[in-house]
Amino acid sequence: MAGTSKRITNYQQDLDNLRVYKIRGVDKTIVARKGGPSSEEVKTGENYADLRKNQQEFAAASNLARALRHSLPKKMAKICEPYVSGKLTARFRNLAQLSEGAKGKRPILLSENGKTLEGFDFNSNAPFNETFPNNIMVMSGSNYGQLILHIPSFTPKEDLIAPDIASHYQLFSHLLLLSDYTYTKESKEYNPCAPEVHARNSSQENPIHPIINYPEESTTQQLSVYNGEALPSDTSRLLLILGVKFYRYNNLKYIDLPGNSSMQIIKVI
């Protein structure tokens, strides 16, 4: 009991030595040890100017990563590995570093640099190109906001790199429009250039099929976020995300195998 009491006391002391505060433009709560800089020093101090600039860009990148994650249907979201949010944020932050301007105010231009997101895997333990090595074809539709996806015929047993325990698979496609993010003096924070269409998305899921040694027919489908209005192709980009989810069929149920499933940003247009 004495040892437990000591641990509780030490834990309470640790909590007493922490300070919790928020900074404008940063969604996450900041936790720091007492004795370091105060929240006011971090917010206004000259010595922390670079930190604030980094936080502003990080906040914008984090907002883009969150918009992408929240757009995913539940079945696709389950494929994401635990730390995918941080990895996505880092990729979006890289877009700011490719732009000119003062740090903390550099635009995040998907319209110019969005193609650097192609090949991003949401589950690094099962890269999509290794799981589904198929010659997928993507073509633009007649209007910006429309894509045509063609998957040639393949044999699941031969062409899918599935885990040994998997008996079935399912294909998913997801089209997402993301706007450029720019810093404005008025709000002193980043905002999407096209907020009215930012994060608009459309998804399709194929039926669950068995992994057998018999060819699947080729499929062609259209994904669209176009609703009849002209979309701002000069300040936004379309992200096409494909996923393959594996299942184990047991006792009349499909048991999800998200850790072995794959998903990737296939194309940015």
QUIPEFEN-V16375 format. One record per residue. PHI is phi in degrees with one decimal (999 if undefined). OMEGA is omega in degrees with one decimal (none if undefined). Layout:
# QUIPEFEN-V16375
phi=[PHI/PHI]
omega=[OMEGA/OMEGA]
This chain:
# QUIPEFEN-V16375
phi=[999/-62.4/-64.0/-64.6/-61.5/-67.0/-64.1/-63.0/-62.7/-63.2/-63.2/-64.2/-64.8/-61.4/-65.0/-65.1/-90.3/-105.1/-124.5/-118.9/-156.0/-118.0/-123.7/-58.9/91.5/-114.3/-70.1/-75.4/-76.4/-97.2/-117.2/-138.4/-76.7/-66.3/102.1/-87.5/-66.0/-76.5/-61.6/-67.4/-63.8/-66.4/-73.8/-127.4/-65.8/-63.0/-67.8/-112.8/-62.2/-64.3/-62.5/-64.7/-63.8/-62.3/-66.5/-64.4/-68.2/-63.0/-63.6/-64.9/-63.2/-65.7/-64.5/-65.9/-62.2/-67.3/-60.1/-66.0/-61.2/-69.7/-77.2/-72.5/-60.8/-56.5/-64.0/-76.2/-60.7/-66.1/-74.3/-62.5/-73.5/-57.6/-103.2/-66.9/-60.7/-64.9/-67.1/-63.8/-58.6/-62.2/-66.2/-69.5/-63.1/-60.3/-64.6/-65.7/-69.9/-87.1/-100.2/-84.5/128.1/-74.2/-57.3/93.3/-132.3/-66.9/-71.6/-102.4/-103.7/-66.1/-62.5/-103.4/-120.5/-61.1/-63.8/-67.1/-82.2/-61.3/90.5/-69.9/-96.2/-82.9/-136.5/-67.4/-76.8/-141.2/-57.9/-61.2/-64.2/-86.4/-81.7/-131.1/-78.2/-121.5/-82.5/-73.5/-114.8/-125.7/-131.5/-71.8/-82.3/-70.9/-126.1/-62.1/111.9/-120.4/-131.6/-111.7/-111.8/-120.8/-112.9/-63.2/-58.8/-150.4/-106.7/-52.0/-64.4/-93.5/-97.8/-88.5/-94.8/-98.9/-64.8/-59.6/-82.9/-79.3/-117.3/-140.3/-143.3/-149.3/-101.1/-128.6/-135.6/-145.3/-111.6/-133.4/-101.7/-120.3/-88.0/-59.0/-115.8/-131.3/-87.4/-117.6/-66.1/-63.0/-89.5/57.7/-159.4/-83.8/-142.4/-67.9/-69.8/-127.0/-62.4/-70.0/-122.2/-59.8/74.3/-65.6/-150.2/-149.0/-133.3/-140.2/-128.5/-82.0/-62.8/-74.4/-119.6/-74.3/-88.2/-128.2/-90.3/-144.2/-63.1/-85.8/-70.0/-65.2/-130.7/-131.0/-140.1/-112.4/-111.8/-147.5/-116.6/-86.9/-115.7/103.6/-101.0/-73.6/-89.0/-77.5/-67.4/-80.9/-129.9/-153.6/-143.8/-96.1/-109.0/-102.5/-116.0/-116.8/-139.1/-127.3/-109.8/-105.9/-135.4/-116.0/-88.5/-151.7/53.0/65.4/-129.5/-93.6/-93.5/-67.3/-122.3/-64.8/-66.5/-104.0/-90.5/-129.7/-158.8/-150.2/-77.5/-80.0/-147.6/-123.4/-125.9]
omega=[179.7/179.3/179.0/179.3/179.5/178.9/178.5/179.3/179.3/179.3/178.9/178.1/177.3/178.8/-180.0/-178.0/-179.5/176.9/-177.2/179.3/-179.6/174.1/-178.2/179.0/179.2/-175.5/-174.2/174.1/-178.6/178.5/-179.2/178.1/174.9/-177.0/175.1/-179.9/177.6/179.0/179.7/177.2/179.2/-177.1/-171.3/-174.3/-179.5/-178.2/-176.5/-180.0/179.8/178.8/179.9/178.9/177.4/-178.6/178.9/178.6/178.7/-179.3/179.2/178.7/179.1/177.8/178.1/179.0/179.5/178.2/178.7/-177.4/-177.0/179.1/-174.5/170.9/-174.9/-177.9/178.6/-179.3/-179.8/-179.4/-175.9/175.5/-172.2/-173.6/-176.5/-179.4/179.4/179.8/177.5/179.3/179.0/179.7/177.5/177.1/177.7/178.8/176.5/-179.0/176.4/-177.7/176.0/179.2/-180.0/178.2/-177.3/179.3/-179.7/-179.7/171.9/-170.3/172.8/-178.6/-179.2/-170.7/-175.1/-177.5/176.9/178.2/-178.5/-179.9/178.4/179.1/179.7/175.2/-174.7/177.4/179.8/179.8/-174.8/-177.3/177.8/-178.0/-175.6/-176.4/-176.1/-179.4/-179.2/179.8/-179.0/179.4/176.8/176.5/-178.5/177.3/175.2/-174.1/178.4/176.7/174.5/-177.3/179.2/177.0/-179.1/178.0/177.5/178.8/-174.1/-176.2/-177.2/-169.4/176.2/173.4/-174.3/174.6/-176.1/-175.6/-177.6/176.9/-176.9/177.6/178.6/179.6/178.4/172.5/-173.8/178.3/-174.9/174.8/177.0/-179.2/167.9/175.7/178.4/179.7/178.4/-178.8/-176.0/-177.8/-176.8/176.6/-179.9/176.2/177.2/179.2/-179.3/-174.7/-175.9/-180.0/-178.8/178.1/173.1/-173.5/178.3/-176.2/172.5/174.5/177.1/175.5/174.2/-178.0/176.7/176.5/-175.6/-178.3/-179.2/-173.2/169.6/176.3/175.7/-178.7/175.1/-179.8/177.8/174.0/-175.4/168.7/-179.9/-178.5/177.9/178.6/178.0/179.0/-174.7/-178.3/-179.5/-178.9/179.9/176.4/176.7/176.7/175.3/-178.8/176.7/178.8/172.2/-177.3/180.0/-179.7/169.6/-178.6/-176.5/178.1/176.8/179.2/172.9/-179.2/-176.1/176.9/-174.0/-178.6/179.5/-177.0/-172.5/176.0/-173.7/167.5/-173.1/-172.1/172.0/-175.5/none]
